[in-house]
Amino acid sequence: MHSDRQPARWLADFHAAMVSRDKVQFQALFLDDSYWRDFLAFTWDIATLEGHDSIWDMLLHRLDEVKPENWRIESEDKPGDTAGAWFSFETAVGRGKGHLRLKDGRCWTFFTTLRELKGHEEKRGETRVAGAQHGVVKGRRVWQDGRNDARAELGISKQPYCLIVGGGQGGLALAARLKQLDVPTLIVDALPRPGDGWRRRYRSLCLHDPVWYDHMPYLPFPDHWPIYTPKDKMGDWLEAYASILELDIWNSTPCTHAEWDDTTKRWSVEVERDGRTITLRPAQLVLATGMSGVPNRPAINGQESFRGAQLHSSDYKDGAPYAGKNCVIIGANNSAHDIAADLWENGASVAMIQRSPTLVVKSSTLERYGRPLYSQAAVEAGIDADKADLIAASIPYRILPQFAKPVVARFRQDDAEFYGKLEAAGFMLTFGEDETGIGLMYPRRGSGYYIDVGASDLIINGDIALKSGVEIDHLSEDGVTMADGTTLPADLIVYATGYGPMNDWAALLISSAVADKVGPCWGLGSGTAKDSGPWEGELRNMWKPTNQEALWFQGGNLQQARHFSIYTALQIKARMEGIATPVYRAD
Ligand SMILES: Cc1cc2nc3c(=O)[nH]c(=O)nc-3n(C[C@H](O)[C@H](O)[C@H](O)COP(=O)(O)OP(=O)(O)OC[C@H]3O[C@@H](n4cnc5c(N)ncnc54)[C@H](O)[C@@H]3O)c2cc1C
């Protein structure tokens, strides 16, 4: 046992064990409860292998083809409970980066990512294109001519290799990566302009995540950009992004249906453009239609008799028309709070109905403790967004709770008075079933929380009336009657009741058979509320091959759009180039 083994020595021993295929030597290098998180490099999947037996099995299946070599330590972590290091390596088809954490000289976590394909590297830095064509050329065609031609051809006389349905941040980030990889890509979006997804949300919305978390690929925000981007500014940024990165988008073009042809290995995708139905035939189809699926609109007795307005939160725009009116918000998560506060600011009388406990975390606390990797301090320590993304991804989901719990405990302690007041107001709180906070609730269910930017104080001091833990019985002509017999008067009811799962989009646009075959999107299979098992250890079906050939899901917050678009793009590029991409799935 080499209890003093340090990263460089470990990596050399690891390589030797792989070369000799020596199981005993290999298993001595990994702890029994070790984890290997791989983004494509070994598995052509986004997967975490748990335990040294499953790691060994994977290697046995994959080593001959992957042919890993040139393992090189790039930097060592500061000494701590574990000895860690960043390294680079090569496979037969690409180059990768990774990280390892050792405990007593044996590997606890191992992380490998494929970052580029050999022979298909992005042109950047030294290899960037010239742009200008110096000299004199008769009949010279300039950059704008080329752009015009490309626009006129793509989707008309030249089929895109990849079609992305949805041009929000997820679709745009992926298209930008594919563009750099020379994959002919077209985005279609139902809305008129890039960025409209943000613009059409309610007036007061600002990003809940700070600027360091939100950079898009290739084009970071300038360093004077505000910490919390207002939603229209975000919309404008995405529109500029699409233009600067020369993305090909058909806006005002809803996709209505898609079908896979197993014989031609092409999709047949119908879109509505300028009053005509156009059929596109891409080889790869990406649904970047938003991680929130179709809005949940609960059926409640008496809805038809209610005389006021009823809106789903996704249709709510502005509180101004409701000054002096009674407004009831059904739901108690992010949108519910933001909308309640907006209505209150506009002079409405607001009540919120909370059915189950909500995870609340103050935005300022989250900024202090929650995301140290995405902060000004991190930037000053030399951690840019890409590095931060890799550091965050180096911790497998299975062990994330042990990192998350102490953070939750700390902010519960710091904000104890605030939480006490919320509970005294009748608000039902949770910090996650296992006290792991928002860091786990987000990947598990993508909902169930409020990042407090002020509305909690309105609940504490009674400015927003709260009805919690009581079911709604029915709607009357002018209010909401609860099961305890009380009635909340209402001119407006907002259903802040969330969205259906993302694979609803597959059912809607392709078929329920395909949606069933693909299975749920998002969630880890943690067995906690709204994330039933079995344990998957990665977000289901996101950015990785699905059970439907050539169908991909791209979505999530800005950080995920940035980071995971690398891997979706490389998988699509590899398929376009005919590089073998056998997906390793543990039995
Ligand atoms: C109130 C609120 C606040 C949020 N705050 C944050 C935040 O601070 N930070 C953050 O990162 N995320 C935040 N989110 C989450 C946010 O929804 C996502 O980050 C973001 O919108 C996801 O981008 P996307 O590209 O995956 O999907 P979307 O932005 O939803 O884009 C999907 C696109 O698909 C298009 N589309 C759908 N169906 C079709 C079709 N059939 N044909 C053609 N086009 C179609 C839509 O028009 C839309 O443009 C917030 C969400 C809400 C509701």
PDBQT file of the ligand as one rigid body, heavy atoms in Angstrom, charges set to zero:
ROOT
HETATM    1  C1  LIG A 601     -38.862  33.373 -13.510  1.00  0.00    +0.000 C 
HETATM    2  C2  LIG A 601     -37.658  32.641 -13.935  1.00  0.00    +0.000 A 
HETATM    3  C3  LIG A 601     -36.383  33.063 -13.514  1.00  0.00    +0.000 A 
HETATM    4  C4  LIG A 601     -35.245  32.396 -13.921  1.00  0.00    +0.000 A 
HETATM    5  N1  LIG A 601     -34.007  32.829 -13.523  1.00  0.00    +0.000 NA
HETATM    6  C5  LIG A 601     -32.897  32.217 -13.996  1.00  0.00    +0.000 A 
HETATM    7  C6  LIG A 601     -31.582  32.687 -13.713  1.00  0.00    +0.000 A 
HETATM    8  O1  LIG A 601     -31.388  33.621 -12.977  1.00  0.00    +0.000 OA
HETATM    9  N2  LIG A 601     -30.526  32.073 -14.260  1.00  0.00    +0.000 N 
HETATM   10  C7  LIG A 601     -30.679  31.034 -15.100  1.00  0.00    +0.000 A 
HETATM   11  O2  LIG A 601     -29.681  30.527 -15.603  1.00  0.00    +0.000 OA
HETATM   12  N3  LIG A 601     -31.903  30.539 -15.357  1.00  0.00    +0.000 NA
HETATM   13  C8  LIG A 601     -33.002  31.104 -14.835  1.00  0.00    +0.000 A 
HETATM   14  N4  LIG A 601     -34.243  30.622 -15.120  1.00  0.00    +0.000 N 
HETATM   15  C9  LIG A 601     -34.364  29.409 -15.831  1.00  0.00    +0.000 C 
HETATM   16  C10 LIG A 601     -34.517  29.770 -17.275  1.00  0.00    +0.000 C 
HETATM   17  O3  LIG A 601     -35.788  29.361 -17.699  1.00  0.00    +0.000 OA
HETATM   18  C11 LIG A 601     -33.539  29.073 -18.039  1.00  0.00    +0.000 C 
HETATM   19  O4  LIG A 601     -32.243  29.291 -17.539  1.00  0.00    +0.000 OA
HETATM   20  C12 LIG A 601     -33.529  29.455 -19.489  1.00  0.00    +0.000 C 
HETATM   21  O5  LIG A 601     -34.658  30.077 -19.971  1.00  0.00    +0.000 OA
HETATM   22  C13 LIG A 601     -33.307  28.146 -20.132  1.00  0.00    +0.000 C 
HETATM   23  O6  LIG A 601     -32.878  28.385 -21.412  1.00  0.00    +0.000 OA
HETATM   24  P1  LIG A 601     -33.238  27.365 -22.527  1.00  0.00    +0.000 P 
HETATM   25  O7  LIG A 601     -32.551  27.815 -23.745  1.00  0.00    +0.000 OA
HETATM   26  O8  LIG A 601     -32.977  25.993 -22.050  1.00  0.00    +0.000 OA
HETATM   27  O9  LIG A 601     -34.805  27.500 -22.645  1.00  0.00    +0.000 OA
HETATM   28  P2  LIG A 601     -35.717  28.745 -22.993  1.00  0.00    +0.000 P 
HETATM   29  O10 LIG A 601     -35.094  30.035 -22.661  1.00  0.00    +0.000 OA
HETATM   30  O11 LIG A 601     -37.048  28.440 -22.399  1.00  0.00    +0.000 OA
HETATM   31  O12 LIG A 601     -35.791  28.666 -24.571  1.00  0.00    +0.000 OA
HETATM   32  C14 LIG A 601     -36.548  27.707 -25.233  1.00  0.00    +0.000 C 
HETATM   33  C15 LIG A 601     -36.913  28.247 -26.575  1.00  0.00    +0.000 C 
HETATM   34  O13 LIG A 601     -37.557  27.220 -27.286  1.00  0.00    +0.000 OA
HETATM   35  C16 LIG A 601     -38.534  27.799 -28.093  1.00  0.00    +0.000 C 
HETATM   36  N5  LIG A 601     -39.503  26.766 -28.454  1.00  0.00    +0.000 N 
HETATM   37  C17 LIG A 601     -40.214  25.967 -27.639  1.00  0.00    +0.000 A 
HETATM   38  N6  LIG A 601     -40.990  25.125 -28.355  1.00  0.00    +0.000 NA
HETATM   39  C18 LIG A 601     -40.750  25.400 -29.657  1.00  0.00    +0.000 A 
HETATM   40  C19 LIG A 601     -41.235  24.877 -30.873  1.00  0.00    +0.000 A 
HETATM   41  N7  LIG A 601     -42.129  23.888 -30.918  1.00  0.00    +0.000 N 
HETATM   42  N8  LIG A 601     -40.777  25.402 -32.035  1.00  0.00    +0.000 NA
HETATM   43  C20 LIG A 601     -39.876  26.398 -32.029  1.00  0.00    +0.000 A 
HETATM   44  N9  LIG A 601     -39.388  26.936 -30.896  1.00  0.00    +0.000 NA
HETATM   45  C21 LIG A 601     -39.814  26.446 -29.723  1.00  0.00    +0.000 A 
HETATM   46  C22 LIG A 601     -39.118  28.902 -27.256  1.00  0.00    +0.000 C 
HETATM   47  O14 LIG A 601     -39.717  29.886 -28.058  1.00  0.00    +0.000 OA
HETATM   48  C23 LIG A 601     -37.873  29.417 -26.523  1.00  0.00    +0.000 C 
HETATM   49  O15 LIG A 601     -37.298  30.519 -27.168  1.00  0.00    +0.000 OA
HETATM   50  C24 LIG A 601     -35.378  31.282 -14.729  1.00  0.00    +0.000 A 
HETATM   51  C25 LIG A 601     -36.655  30.862 -15.149  1.00  0.00    +0.000 A 
HETATM   52  C26 LIG A 601     -37.773  31.538 -14.747  1.00  0.00    +0.000 A 
HETATM   53  C27 LIG A 601     -39.125  31.060 -15.199  1.00  0.00    +0.000 C 
ENDROOT
TORSDOF 0
